[in-house]
């Protein structure tokens, strides 16, 4: 078995550190979700999105003040830039199209903007409920499909530990949105579903190498086999993550508001996906698999944990 690293890193030996780091992040995420909750976008709870374009030197404070004078509280104000032209994306809780249009006109007049400088999009509560239900359904189906695929392709122990790693990634990413107070939009949900794919890919790569190297009649314990397998694919995992991360970072830095919503979740998801494959999924599977009788015998015979 060939290793692509000159000196192998004891990833499995570091599992307690990985578990502690993950436990702290999960506790912080769950605590924030319990106390602060999530800031859902209008797509999930209904409301209005007003896209102001060509706003010149108008500031965020002026936008908020104009809405306050109009008697409407802006739940969020984001700066935008389209073809080099500055603008703002404002979200409010208003669900009446007529009232929302009237508010946008009043704000535009007070700021000296033309009547064609803004676009109003209103989403009713029924439509937002359907979007939320569809998003949850897509997530559940994705998880079930992942469990079925890995169980058939490898074994059920791998499928369950892979799903644990996926939930690890999702809880922390959602927790980051709760801590930072960023809005959760359909773009974020799309990013979360994409994260499932990337995280699963990294995990499958590691599991595939462990499966190839596993030998119940060999001369190494399962701990050694798993750690050696991780070292063999570590460089590939890093390269894959970096090549995927670079365009996402550019979207996060230079993209519009919609792209930034997607890129923010993807950035954290890609990093956590690579980390959880090596630091969570593989160690958990190793601990579980090493308890099988044939590998227990190897562990007693070869003291190389």
Order of alpha helices (4+ residues) and beta strands (2+ residues): alpha-beta-alpha-beta-alpha-beta-beta-alpha-beta-alpha-alpha-beta-alpha-alpha-alpha-alpha-alpha
